[in-house]
Amino acid sequence: MSRIAPLQPPYDQDIQAQFDRIMRGAPPLMLFRVIAGHSRAWEKFRAGGLLDKGPLSLREREIVIDRTCARTGCEYEWGVHVAIFADAAGLTDHQVRATVRGAADAPCWTAAEQALIATVDALHERASLSDDEYKALSAHYDNAKIFEIMLLCGFYRTVSYLANGLDLPLEEKAARFPEATN
């Protein structure tokens, strides 16, 4: 169980409507149930505005989210995204594994995807990009996409802090981090 108790059904009508919009009728994730129990946190979380489509393709978006969650050791959120979006994003099993265990320049990625992963890694390690890293990213992505990439990294780092800090139990149908191989 989470370190902070989640809301239990039946939910307030407004909260249920919000869960329905986000989850499209599926039961709400533990993360949402925990945050929604604290109105200010829930309002700020939803106001992050990154639950919408945005300027990136689903594939680009999921690579950024999966790598960010993997780098923060957040199996909870990584597993939810892989289970729900990996197939629709066209990520192969090898690429899903590489979001956790692969280098940014792994050959399973295109040059643009390698720039995405290198960006996530740099932001995770230094909270900044070198001129060369920014140049590599901007060779493939316009300003709107670059903003979105950085915002996603920050937002999902926050999500990872919440899920890890609250010790959320893994969702039943979520993927699990791949085992390390020798």
NORVENUR-V100593 format. One record per pair of residues at least 6 apart in sequence whose C-alpha atoms are under 7 Angstrom apart, sorted by the first residue. I is the first residue (numbers start at 1). J is the second residue. D is the distance in whole Angstrom. If there is no record, write none. Layout:
I|J|D + I|J|D
This chain:
1|168|7 + 1|169|6 + 2|166|6 + 2|167|6 + 2|168|5 + 2|169|7 + 3|166|5 + 3|167|6 + 4|34|7 + 4|166|7 + 5|34|6 + 6|30|7 + 6|33|5 + 6|34|4 + 6|37|7 + 7|33|5 + 7|34|6 + 7|37|6 + 19|28|6 + 31|163|7 + 35|41|6 + 35|42|5 + 36|42|5 + 55|144|7 + 55|145|6 + 56|145|6 + 58|89|5 + 59|89|4 + 59|90|7 + 64|116|7 + 64|117|7 + 64|120|7 + 64|149|7 + 64|153|7 + 65|152|7 + 65|153|7 + 65|156|6 + 66|78|5 + 66|81|7 + 66|99|6 + 67|99|5 + 67|100|7 + 67|117|7 + 67|120|7 + 68|120|6 + 68|153|6 + 68|156|7 + 68|157|6 + 69|77|6 + 69|78|5 + 69|156|7 + 69|157|7 + 69|160|6 + 70|78|6 + 70|99|7 + 70|100|5 + 72|157|7 + 72|160|6 + 74|160|5 + 74|163|7 + 74|164|6 + 75|176|7 + 75|177|6 + 76|163|7 + 76|170|5 + 76|171|7 + 77|160|7 + 79|174|5 + 79|175|4 + 79|176|6 + 80|174|5 + 80|175|7 + 82|175|6 + 83|174|5 + 83|175|5 + 95|108|6 + 97|178|6 + 104|114|5 + 104|117|5 + 104|118|5 + 105|114|5 + 112|140|6 + 115|136|6 + 115|137|5 + 116|137|7 + 119|133|7 + 120|153|7 + 122|128|6 + 122|129|6 + 123|129|7
